[in-house]
Each structure stands twice: as structure tokens, then as C-alpha cells.
Amino acid sequence: MNVNTKNFLRIGSAYMMRNDGEIFDAGSIHPYVNYDITVKDSYAIIEDSRFSFWWQWLYEHTNSEEVKERIIKCVKILYSLERSYDEGIELPDNYTRVYAYFRVRPGDIIRDVTFDDFRKEADRLSRLVNQEFLRFRVGGYVTPKKGSEDEIYFRISSEKFNWFDLIWTLLYNNQNIINKMTVTRDEQSTKSAETIKIKGDILFHYPVKDFLELPGNLIIEKLEVLKNKRIFLK
């Protein structure tokens, strides 16, 4: 589906909007190129087993060949680290399916690779994915929240890309079910909780009808931190 589709939004679904206007329902959790790591003895452990699914999801939904190439490289690095005696790493059992999906074989092992190499490559991939996709959800910033059923939360993590036209079209086609909007920087991805302003107005519980009446072709302006106040509802 795309931004021109009417009345398709469901409360609670984790939607991903690509920068060409295509929209995908990712289920209950937004895909990210980040990871939770603990160090136990000499092993680095990636705790989040859902991370394995996101490799495939992003590979199938990106329009960027560079993103696809970097995904494959990240998976090969993880495969190499998991089988290295020098760099101990433990991955969830379902990574065997990841390796099968990307057809990774013992001949793909990268010698002398380190976990820092994976971090650097994953961070580069994250920036590319964040540039291509915007995350949004109806009914709550992270999870559905009572009283927010008619509000949409957009989470922007790109740089120098103006999402205004795509957001406007999406809201125009769903204004009968969406009354309020909040637009923020995506803290989970950028590590920065910031609001977004247009012409001096902070887009925080902002009326959709007022947003739709703004003159066209506006630029999403500078970010402003709301000090001592978290801007999203969990």
C-alpha cells in the first residue's frame, strides 16, 4: 500500500514508510539495525532474537542495493564471528535460518574480523535504513495506549529528507480516523528525544485538521529538545 490508500491504518501496528511513499505493516515491532549486547565471560551475546528477523525484513523491503549489500556483509561478519575461536560470540538458534536465507556458507568466513568491525558496519547500515524509512504507529508511540486511538505518532531518524508531503498525503487520506499527530526524532535509533517544528509550531498532539491547512511545500524545521519532559507515551 502507499500514502494514497484510504482508511487502512490499524491501531497498534508498527508501520514503516519508505521514502517513495510505500507503506509496510511490520507487525508489532519496528525493524531497527541496532542490537542488545551483553558480555558474559569471553563471549559477546546478542540478546534480542527478533534482530535475526529484521535482517530479512529490511532486505526484502529496501529499494537500495547498497543496503542489501551491507546487510549481507553484516550477516557474513556475524557468521564469521560465531565460528571464530578468537572472537567469541553467541547468537540465537534462529540465526541458522538467517544463514540459510542468505545462503551463507563456510567459504564465506571472513578472516581476522572483530566485533568492532560488525559494530561499524551495522552503524553504517543503520544510517542508510534510517534515511530510507520513517516509523509510525497509531494509538501510541511504542505500544497502544488508551486515549490515543485517534492519534498517530511519526518517528523520524533521517537527515535532510523532508517527509512533509508524504505525511500530509497520508493524513489527508485518513483524516476521518486520525485527529491528532505527534512527530519526533526517533529516540530509539538516534538516541535523542526531540520534537519537530513547522513554522514555529511543535508537532506534539497537534490537530490533524490544522496540519492539513498549513500552506504546502513547507520544510520540517529545526529540532527542539523538550527539557525535563519525555515527549512520547509508552
C-alpha positions in Angstrom: 0.0 0.0 0.0 1.1 3.6 -0.2 0.2 7.0 1.2 -2.7 7.4 -1.2 -4.5 4.4 0.4 -7.6 5.4 2.4 -8.7 4.2 5.8 -6.2 1.4 6.1 -4.5 2.3 9.4 -4.8 -0.1 12.3 -4.3 0.7 15.9 -1.0 -0.7 17.3 0.6 -1.9 14.1 4.2 -0.9 13.6 4.3 0.8 10.2 7.3 1.6 8.1 7.0 4.3 5.4 9.6 4.2 2.7 10.8 7.5 1.2 9.0 6.7 -2.1 5.6 6.7 -0.2 5.2 2.9 0.1 4.0 1.7 3.5 4.5 -1.6 5.1 3.0 -3.2 8.2 5.9 -4.7 10.1 3.8 -6.3 12.8 4.1 -5.3 16.4 7.7 -4.1 16.5 9.5 -1.7 14.2 12.7 -3.1 12.5 15.9 -1.5 13.6 19.6 -2.1 12.8 20.6 -2.0 16.5 21.3 -4.7 18.9 21.4 -5.5 22.6 24.7 -7.0 23.7 25.9 -8.4 27.0 29.4 -9.7 27.7 29.5 -13.0 29.6 32.9 -14.2 30.3 34.7 -14.1 27.0 31.5 -14.1 24.9 29.6 -11.2 23.4 25.9 -12.2 23.3 23.3 -10.6 21.1 20.2 -11.0 23.3 17.4 -9.8 21.0 16.4 -12.8 18.9 14.0 -10.6 16.9 17.1 -8.9 15.4 17.5 -12.0 13.2 14.1 -11.5 11.6 14.9 -7.9 10.8 17.8 -8.7 8.5 15.4 -10.5 6.2 12.6 -7.9 6.6 14.9 -5.0 5.7 16.5 -6.9 2.8 13.0 -7.6 1.3 11.6 -4.1 1.7 14.5 -1.8 0.9 14.9 -0.1 -2.5 18.6 0.3 -2.0 21.2 -2.1 -3.5 23.8 -0.6 -1.0 21.5 -1.5 1.9 21.2 -5.1 0.6 24.9 -5.4 0.1 25.6 -4.2 3.7 23.0 -6.5 5.1 24.7 -9.5 3.5 28.1 -8.2 4.8 26.8 -7.8 8.3 25.4 -11.4 8.3 28.6 -12.8 7.0 30.6 -11.0 9.7 28.3 -12.4 12.4 28.7 -15.9 10.8 32.4 -15.5 10.9 32.5 -14.2 14.5 30.2 -17.1 15.7 32.7 -19.6 14.3 35.8 -17.8 15.5 37.9 -19.1 18.4 39.4 -15.6 18.8 36.2 -13.6 18.9 33.6 -15.4 21.0 30.0 -14.6 20.1 26.8 -16.3 20.8 23.7 -15.8 18.6 20.1 -17.1 19.0 19.5 -20.5 17.4 17.3 -19.0 14.8 20.3 -17.5 13.1 20.7 -20.8 11.3 17.6 -19.7 9.3 19.2 -16.3 8.6 22.3 -18.0 7.2 20.1 -20.3 5.1 18.1 -17.4 3.8 21.2 -15.5 2.7 22.9 -18.7 1.5 25.9 -18.2 3.8 28.5 -21.0 3.6 31.7 -21.9 5.4 33.6 -20.4 2.4 32.1 -17.0 3.3 34.0 -16.8 6.6 36.0 -13.6 6.9 39.4 -14.0 8.5 40.7 -11.7 11.2 37.3 -9.9 11.6 36.4 -8.4 15.0 33.2 -7.4 16.8 34.2 -3.8 16.3 34.1 -4.4 12.6 30.5 -5.6 13.0 29.6 -2.5 15.1 31.0 -0.2 12.5 29.3 -1.9 9.6 26.0 -2.2 11.4 26.1 1.6 12.3 26.7 2.4 8.6 23.8 0.2 7.6 21.6 1.8 10.3 22.2 5.3 8.9 21.2 4.1 5.4 18.0 2.4 6.7 17.1 5.4 8.8 17.5 7.6 5.7 15.1 5.4 3.7 12.4 4.7 6.2 10.1 6.6 8.7 8.5 4.7 11.5 4.9 5.4 12.7 2.1 3.9 14.7 -1.5 4.8 15.6 -2.5 4.7 19.2 0.8 5.1 21.0 4.5 5.9 20.4 5.7 2.4 21.2 2.6 0.4 22.2 -1.1 1.2 22.1 -2.2 3.5 24.9 -5.8 4.1 26.0 -7.0 7.5 24.9 -4.6 7.7 22.0 -6.6 5.6 19.5 -7.1 8.7 17.2 -3.5 9.9 17.3 -0.7 9.0 15.0 3.0 9.1 16.1 5.7 9.6 13.5 9.3 8.8 14.3 11.9 10.4 12.0 15.5 9.3 12.1 16.7 10.6 8.6 18.8 13.6 7.9 18.0 16.3 5.3 15.0 14.5 3.9 11.7 16.3 4.0 8.8 13.9 4.9 6.2 16.7 4.8 4.5 15.8 1.6 4.2 12.1 2.4 3.0 12.7 5.9 0.4 15.3 4.6 -1.0 12.8 2.0 -1.2 10.0 4.5 -3.1 12.2 7.0 -5.4 13.6 4.3 -6.5 10.2 3.2 -7.1 9.1 6.8 -8.4 12.2 8.5 -11.7 10.6 9.3 -10.0 8.3 11.8 -6.9 10.3 12.9 -7.5 13.6 14.8 -4.0 14.3 16.4 -0.4 13.8 15.4 2.9 13.8 17.1 6.2 13.9 15.2 9.5 13.4 16.9 13.1 12.3 16.3 13.3 8.6 16.7 15.0 8.3 20.1 15.4 4.5 19.8 17.5 4.9 16.7 19.1 8.4 17.1 19.5 8.3 20.9 18.0 11.8 21.0 14.4 12.6 22.1 13.5 15.7 20.2 10.4 17.4 18.9 9.9 18.7 15.3 8.6 22.1 14.5 6.9 23.6 11.4 6.7 27.4 11.3 7.2 27.7 15.0 4.6 25.1 15.9 5.7 22.0 17.8 4.1 18.9 16.3 3.1 17.4 19.6 -0.5 16.2 19.9 -1.1 18.6 17.0 -4.6 18.7 15.4 -4.5 17.0 12.0 -7.1 19.4 10.6 -4.7 22.3 11.4 -1.7 20.5 9.9 -3.7 19.9 6.6 -4.4 23.6 6.4 -0.8 24.6 6.5 0.5 26.1 3.2 2.1 23.5 1.0 5.7 22.6 0.4 6.9 23.5 3.9 10.2 22.3 5.2 10.3 20.4 8.5 12.3 22.9 10.6 15.0 22.6 13.3 14.6 20.2 16.2 13.9 21.4 19.7 14.5 19.3 22.8 11.8 19.5 25.5 13.9 19.6 28.6 12.9 17.5 31.6 9.9 16.0 29.7 9.8 12.9 27.7 7.9 13.6 24.5 6.4 10.2 23.8 3.9 7.9 25.5 4.8 4.3 26.0 
